[in-house]
Structure formats: C-alpha cells, structure tokens
Amino acid sequence: MSQTAAEETADVFGPDSMLRRLSDEARWGLAVTRATVLEAAHPQVGTALMANSTFVAHPWRRLRNTLTSTQRLLDEEQRVRTREAARLNRLHARISGSDPQGRPYDASDAGARAWVVATLFESAVTMYRLSGQSLDGPALGRLYGEFRTLLSLLEGHSDRLPATVREFWPYFDDMIDHHLENTEAVRVILYRLFTDVPAPPLLRASPAAWAAGRAVAGPAAAAITIASLPESFCRRLALPDVPGARMLMHAAYLGTGLADRLLPDEWTSLGTLMSLLDPSHTGAPGPWDGVRRKAEQAAAMFRLVTPAADEASETTLSADRFFAEVLDQTGDGYLAWPDLAAMAREIATRLDLDAPDEERLFTAYATWWRELQTELDADDDGRVTRQEFAASAARLPSSGLIRIADVLFDVTDVDDDETIDGREHQALFRTAFRRDLTGTGESWSRGAFVRQFVSFMTGQQHSVAYDSLLT
C-alpha cells in the first residue's frame, strides 16, 4: 500500500469512524446480505463465488470469517489493517479462471473489487433510509469517503470509484443498467441459500427444529432481500414481486433500526449475535451468553431423551457423508482444487498467516491435490466425483496429507516448543482441548497431531476439533 493510502486510512479509521461503528451493528447483516446479491450479479464476482467460495456449503463460517476480516481491515492500528489487506490480496490473487462462456474472471480485478465496495456503500445508505435514519449531506459524504478509503487500503488507490457522492449515483445506475447479469450466484443466494441454509453451530443438535423454523424464515428472508433491492435491478433480472414483501421488508429494517437506537450497544452488536449463534466465535462475553448457555443445555437434554443416532457415526463417517461435509467445501458436488484451496484459506484466515507460511500451506495442499487426481480422478476431467471417491476412499494417498499436517503443526506451534498447547489449540480450532481427542487434555505432540489430522482427512476417524475447523 502506498504511503498516501496509509496516511489516509490512519486519519479515517479512528475511534469516530462511521464505518467501524456500522460494521459492528447487527442490522448491518441486512445491508451485507443485500449487497452480496448485487455483487453476485457482476459476472466476474458471480463466477468467482460459484467456483471458489464456501458460501453455499458453509455460510456461517463464511459469515464469521467476513466479520473477522472486516474487523481487521477497520482496526485502529495501521499495522493490523495493512497486514489484513495484504493477506486478502494474496488470497484473491489465487482465484482466477473462466466462466462457462469462456469469459475470464479474476478476483483481483480492480473494477470488480470497486463494485463490491460500491454495493456495500449503497446498501449502507439504503439501510439507514429504510431504518428511518436518512443521512444528511455531510454525513453521507463522510461515509462515502470511508468506503473509498477502504478500497484504497486494498488497491493502493480509490480511482475506480467516483470522487464524490454526486458522481457515484450515475456510476451505480450505469452498472445496474449495463453490466450486471442474472448470474447463477444470484439465483443460488435467493432461491437455494435461504431455503437450504444449514443450522448455525448452536442449533446443529436440533435439525428438526431448525428445519421447521427455516421453512418459514428462509422464504421471508429472500422476500425481504428482493424487496429491498433497487427496482431497476429487479426489473432487469426479472425478480418476483411477492405480495406483502415490501411491508415485511420495511418492518424488518425499521425494527432493527429501533433496536439499534433503543437497546444498549452490546445487545445489538453483530459480534454479540455471532457469539450467540456460534459458540466458537471469539469475543468478549456478551449479554446473550446466558441465553446461549440455556439453549445449549436444552439441546443436550433433548439428545438425552431422544433415540441415539448410530454410535458408529460418532467415531467415523461414511464415505458419502465425509465427502459432502468435509471435502466438498464449495458445495458443487465435486472435489476439485478450489475445495482444497478453501481449506487452506480457512486456516490462513484463522491463524492470520504471513506470506511465507501461507505459501507453504497452499503448496502442501497443492501436492495433496495432485496425489488425489492421480489416485481418484478416473476419467481425468480435473475433478473427483462422489462415486469416484467412495470407490477408492480406502486407498487415499497420505504423503501429501502428512506434508499438510507438518506445515499446519509448524504454523500453529507459534512458540516452537514442538507441542500444541491449549492457547495454540484454541487459536486454530476455537475450542478447548478435549480428553477424548488428545489423551492428556493438555497438549499435542507433532506425532499425535499428524496422526489425528491424517485419520480425519482420510475419513477413518471423526474429530470434534477438525470438525469445527473444516465442516
């Protein structure tokens, strides 16, 4: 990042930053969801999402990682912001290819990245307006300046976005009218993700209750999102106008706006909400911790009074289930390089790896992918089907996995004492040690760590720790 960009972010993302406050409000989730649909309609962004992202198979993990990355990008310390921007740029540089029509896409494309920031700004303005808090001229200009600074942090400059708010709106309208498409990613978000979203970690033990709630909440969420989108966008993509959707949408935005104004900040924080839904989400204790603990206790009681599942499933998974829950990270039904790259990105994000360690990790995963292709890709089409995996799971290669495990141990063992202690274990898995996994409940040696990783990644032994990391 240039010196000018560094000075700009230092001035903007201080304690009084509008964007920093906004990004920690629970209602920001409405704006981000809306913005994601607009982003996905960009051909390059939509193709990159479908080919490389885990948002379909692991939406809660993707949301948590987005929150973590945003917090780093808006941190008060310049060092933290610069490090996160560099990490995101490295990860985006690894994502490129061609869409089904042969058009190239590149996650580092400056125009596409500018559009992502543009959708977030426009969705933030819409969120304020629908929440009954329209911004005046100075506040609107200040917020736009912060979003341009965010783009500058990533790109080194903000030239791809218009210089002023007045110039922004013609740019935004032109993008909608002439550059966006009804991509597969848009359709998946609106018509599959909302209706099929898996339970958040807190409710995974109660699939029936989650399915019942999702049957109502899923279509409502889709209707709210569509009703909040620009009318010109909805016409261009022929999105349905569901009766009553606009009233439901206004109620959702006004309700979250009132909650933000009337309730204590710690009650309406996005981090608090994430901690409620996902106990592994790190952060300071919040006011909803008691509610979460009660829900966990209720789920545990429910498991005690209902018939137990097949006990074998607690120690091992079938080849089909292991393929679906662990290997197929992108949720497209196949195992390919983007799935393994997604695993590497998850680890790099959690541990905030620097460039050399990140490169070692991706190289190790690439080695394993070449082995998998050799052993499992029977028709040489560059991907492994569930059937190919199930037929050959017993002879999965392990030398590449051992290499990954060694790199993973090295980057987790930050004090270089050749053991993974409780603090290091928490950083990687976001859970404390469990005696049934380690034998001692205190530490892992390199050998034990490698054996556990290889056993899990070959489907031989289920692991609560690795389950929290990769499923």
Steps between C-alpha positions, in 0.01 A plus 500: 500500500631847414599750767209726399251216545651413838470859619142515373390190691676620814295819491164338412475177701539649843270472803232717332482303174144462373588182313659338805186559704272390219686175440442389860123557497277193465287679237810522282423138418195616301714740298777245439251236383346750259843610378604138443215455249609813312863383506405154375329655196838624378617230256854479640392503864216255443721249321772526762245441776355189337838351408698572816290617793367291789194722548259225389634208705634699796310832518544550876874447476517739206303760698727460801814536287357807327434657838853417617656644185289818519602555861865470400462736202337764721727452801633816664857376450643567154719189528196272539317661208798478268570137590139397435486685168818325388359162606175557309692611192709182509192281532317683222803469273456121516141516369463521122367298208228507236121486518291249298492748209880516496518850648793545740451597862755618752430573867768770487326691220494865610162578346332201663648583840384860466148372428507291819581812704239699307225250585591515867482880503168514311356226723614688811323814378188297424517338843508840670210626287279194555583510872369857523846660528570675171849654492547870441746631243812523719441159661437340160820651361696386803370143474577487128850626571553214745389243243736650241774480760417132550548443127824697515620273779452198274600647164751768599263760351127564462495615138247235393229669708376851415656777706175635646161371611333709228704314236443163666130465423533521116782242526280271710203532264718432196636183660149370565367593155792379288739270684311268736348163415266242649790277594484156652638646824202738528255215449679280752497772768133589456346161425732242655709651777209647694289185475779244555733686737641253754444555870741732680738321737278566801204316345669214316385257770135588426462448121122452515444827685734683263330356191159610629620854570689522172188403304347829613806722541672401173231624258443806720872589488505462121189717466645769728825506305332521159260773617795711620689484168488787248188478282707531182710203612191290573353583157825419323529160670123433496490443876153425638290758682358294786177639651564645844879485457552876510302532822703217652822662380413839652410331828834317509706814436298722731509238774878459483539878483292549814693225677826671413379834636321375812701201623852510649776467241623172645154349441484593130862433408557271201777331696255429782253348255771283345610382844140404574467295180853360502658423839841468331491866394757671717427826673424660831213350701170653391156551653358205303749246637243381753246443222754304300592282797133426568452404135801268517363340816161453336663338197698267727183401686324440168777261395465309826128435459503418128627180335875505447643506151714219372795490740740430217426846360660654808839348418494472122301638208383318189693578183201690358450708812871573537512610136201732543588648840879527479644469150237681291563842647333694216186285504496428124497121541861449390846501653738732315785740571269785616379273783851441629589866448198590714639285782834679473327840500303409813818407687689806373212724612471349846872513572559829312800345324770709340597453136773230540289278728196546281700399193628186676144405591359548149795311350434207733132494403595518131724195549213306654267606218741358240502172692120494516474561127738214429320256728133598474430693178419197287369696199771770511249788498686697767256424779399209720139387521339362813485160331870508411584593856278232657649232275858589592477655846684209662814573296514876540859624479643629827845638419350833393280503808801442722669797335192716567489383861867585551450852362183541705683392814784745429273802448287412804799438729583870528744457789693223316502264799387202286164475677157652444393642836156619605542856372628385160223240477240770569644725227464227236185318604322768709431228756675384815674163523286191547642195671339262255705658223842547652525242774644751745279803453811718522701495177564331168838375383586525132446129451159500669396810306601350165327169575178674601500719189570215258238277666240774468583602143486140377162445663631241744434685824255778580645792695310770686797735462541462125124493459494854642768604254393347169130405517 
